[in-house]
Amino acid sequence: MSKTKSGGKTRQHSTRAGKRLGVKTFGGHTVHTGTILVRQRGTKYHPGIGTGLGRDHTIFATQPGTVTFTTRLSRTYISVI
């Protein structure tokens, strides 16, 4: 009888660091220009008023203000007002 389990495929994968994706600044928070609001793969969240969309789909603030989340036509928009 062996002393360790035979993990198979799951034990053969190399461990990788997480990509730190997700919402960084939530609704109601005050932000400055250039603050990253969301890091994402694809456009789960769409840019609204006062925000911009980066090359890797990062949404950031283009003006200072308060973060708001709105849903319209089954899309979630992030705005800075």
N, C-alpha and C positions, 0 to 999 in steps of 0.2 A: 504494500500500500504506500502510495507516495505521500510526502509530507506537505506538498503544495498542490493547489488545484491547477488543472490544465486550462488556463483562461481562454485559449483559442484566439480568435481574431480580435476580441476586445482588448486583450493585453498586449497586442502587437503594435497598436497605434502609438505614434509619438505624441507627447503632450504638447499642446500649443497654447500660447497666451490668448486670452479673450481680446476682442477688438474694441471693447468699451463703447458699444453702440447704445443708442437710446436717447430719451429726452433728458437734456441737461438742465433746462430751465423751465419750470412749470408755470401754469397760468396764475396771474396775479403778481408775479415777481417783477421788480423793476430792473431793467437792463440798460447797458450802455451800447453805443455803436460798436459793432464787430463781435458782440457776444454770441457764442455758439448756442443755439437753442436745441437742435436735434442733430445727432449723428445717425445716419441710416443707410441701408442698402436699398436702392430704389426709392420711389416717392410714396412711402406710407403716409407721410404728412406732406402737405403742399404749402408753398410760401404764399402768404397773404400780404396785407398792407404793411409796409415798413420792414420787410424781410427780403432776403436774397437766397438764391439756391446756388450752392457751390458745385464744382465739377464732380465731386463724389456724393452728391445729393445732400450735403450738409446744409441745414437752414441756419442762417445767421441774421442778426439784427442790423439794419442799415440806418437806423435812427434810434435815439434814446426814447424809452417809454415803458409801458407795462405790457406784459405778454398776455395774449388772449387766444383761446382755442375755439374755433367755430366749425360746425358741420353743415355742409350744404351739398346737396346732390350726392350723397354717400361718400363725400371727400372731407377729410379733416384739414382745415386751414389753420396756420399759425400766423398771427399778426402782432405787430408792436404798435400800440396806439399811445 
